[in-house]
Amino acid sequence: MELLIRNGFVFDPINGVNGEKMDIAVRDGKIVEKVKGKRVRKIDASGMIVMPGGVDIHCHIAGSEVNSGRLLRPEDHFRDFEPKTSVTRSGVGYSIPSTFTTGYRYARMGYTTIMNPSMPPLEAKHTHEELSDTPMVDKASYPLLGDWWFTLEYLRAGDIEECAKYIAWMITSTKGYAIKIVNPGGLEAWGFGDNVKSLDDQVPYFCITPRDIIRGLCKVNRLLNLPHTIHVHTNNLGKPGNYQTAIETMKCVEDLATENKPAIHITHCQFCAFKGEDWRTLESGAEEIANYVNSHSHVTMDMGQVIFTDTTTMTADGPFQYTLYELSGNKWVNHDVETETSAGIVPFHYRRKSYVHAIQWSIGLELALLIKNPWKIFMTTDHPNGGPFTAYPKIIAWLMSKKAREKTLKKINPKARGKSLLPSIDRELDFYEIAIMTRAGQAKALGLKNKGHLGVGADADIAIYNVNPETTDPSKKYKLVRKAFKRAAYTIKGGKIVVKNGEVISHVEGATMWLDVQTSEPAKISEEMKRKFKEYWTVEYENYPVTEDYLEISQPINVKASV
Amino acid sequence: MITLQPKREFKLPIIAECINPDIFEGKTPKEIGKLKVWEGNKQKTLSELFKVEETKSENPAIIIRGNVSKVRRIGAQMKSGEITIYGDVGMHLGEEMKGGKILVHGNADAWAGSMMKGGTIEIHGNASNYLGSPYRGSSEGMRGGKIVVYGNAGNEVGVHMRKGIIKVYGNAGQFTGFRMHDGTIYVQKNAEARAGACMTGGKIVVGETLESVLPTFTIDGIREKVKIEEGETAIGPFYLFIGDLAENGDGKLYVHKDKNPHLSHYEKFL
């Protein structure tokens, strides 16, 4: 099928296109120079914004954890349901939507690529089953590798190359995309009812520190030439005073960065930008983190913005979730995934009138506005931890309009309002910067060559929003912008129109991207390793890897490692 | 005043939150007939399922005549007005209701008065399980209002209740006042076991037999009478238990002394 999108205001930051009126041509799912003939379908995008399809770098949408969350929260679903239509299947929301609904809701907002950021390797099959059932978007998963016993053992021995081979084996066997590290060392310590409190605490029985893990895996990441950096959820997450841990985490890989390329991605940074001694004296550490990020080039991060709503928190950070349960008294789930990681789930309600929640809301926006370079910070809510992804249009409005921020500021806890830095920040992002924060920057950080831009040869994943950048002043008419980003005028996935005026008009399956990491010699699957599998895991070595035919649409990306 | 009458016997569940005096107000019977409801997985209009008639009256009231036990969410989120039902009624009656009155001359199915915030529900027949309790998994219990049942109630009456009053003049099932925080539950006759499990506050009064008291409750004294609400007092004597200690709670569980000789061994702790 051939498509021609005419006269739209194109925002394509990777190719430096800033709101120029251009035509975009599509043939066979790719963007091409031009198309001709009578059979070309024309879309009139005059007066509208044309952007690459949205890319979400961090969003929990599938896996055993998400599914336990669904089971835990019937009350989350019963108010928010979607009946089936002639093209879509029925489903429920709200903070943990069913797989099909997740795909439809993303497509309605113009998103086409989603990264599922925490996959316990043992639960990889479950995760891929759910990802295969998530339509409309291309997706990938990051296996949790920071507390895997093999990683810890090889890093302790200082054998980075052997560790790299095992990591390569693991990424390929679980069909993963990047190295995810959650509370390095802390999850292993949680197995003994403990946690690590700083980068230099010892992990029990392993004689290794979080610093060793982060640095080791950062080196591994470079040896394997993975497209994304290490994806780090810092230690001490969600604890007052943790902004220092976040800065230290960034500092600890400073010397490992090469050629000004990022070496570390700090995810949902809002949750690790707390200043203060305890919850009462909590303040924003956004300024300190922003100062650091502004003067260093080896870091990317995402916001993890908080939305005032009822949501479900879920992370692999078991000890943090336990703390959250103790704070909220809500029902909870906690899980230890054998030799690999842990997990926890707690429903949570972010309230405007709560001092802590209002400060958290403020920190997310402060980070996004104080970090000058939009290629370094991306928009997420850490769905569903800060709020459901369906709130992205709200965040766009807050980022683009001081008026929108002030309107919400008026309604929040007065003490938090007094402490917030937002009234002193005049910066308002433009559509070009929003395009970077919501698609181009994320695609670049992920090393996705064919996503996040509209250059010739890119995948024809395109979002068209019905808002005119020439006549609309987003700082005043933020409601119009919010509405436009909530319901894309058109979403085009792989050259096919899937959404029109915010309604799904056709159902397409998305591919699962994974890395086929080729090392010079594969990791030695010795008798020793098989013995460990027998001894430590509930799943045998032979049944452990996810085979390629397990994926509905498999899209391997070949990576040549340097080991 | 609007009268609704089912046109046929309903076999599939019907979801009709539009049956609400606030929504009906100011609408002609024809407009009311066009309101959307779900029957199974098909969307229908109200007039396809009900005969809609108007009788002249100042009172913004709705009268339903006939068996509507398959019709769910009648009076959901209503703020004012009155609904009278002559017949049995389906699940989620008066869900999240904020004001007004619902009268049922028949039985009500589960979750009557679920997540209620105000208003009154009177059921002259029996109520089913989860009377005045939130939906499964939710902790948004009743926050106000009054539920009166003249018959029996099922299991889990007033779960997570925070305010308001539930009166059952018949018997109640298990787990009455489960996880309740505040408010009053009065069961005039018998209650099955586990009343007040995990309660942290509030008051449960059992007028006749209570099968057993949970071991996490401690006896505090004997009271001659208990005030149920303004103008209504239950005459005892009652054992007063405090609990649930497993939750560090200080809820009050009153159980009639004379009707429960099997609890007399608690007296030695007084």
Interface residues (C-beta under 8 A of the other chain):
Chain A: L72 R73 P74 E75 D76 F78 P83 K84 N330 K331
Chain B: N41 P134 Y135 R136 G137 S138 S139 E140
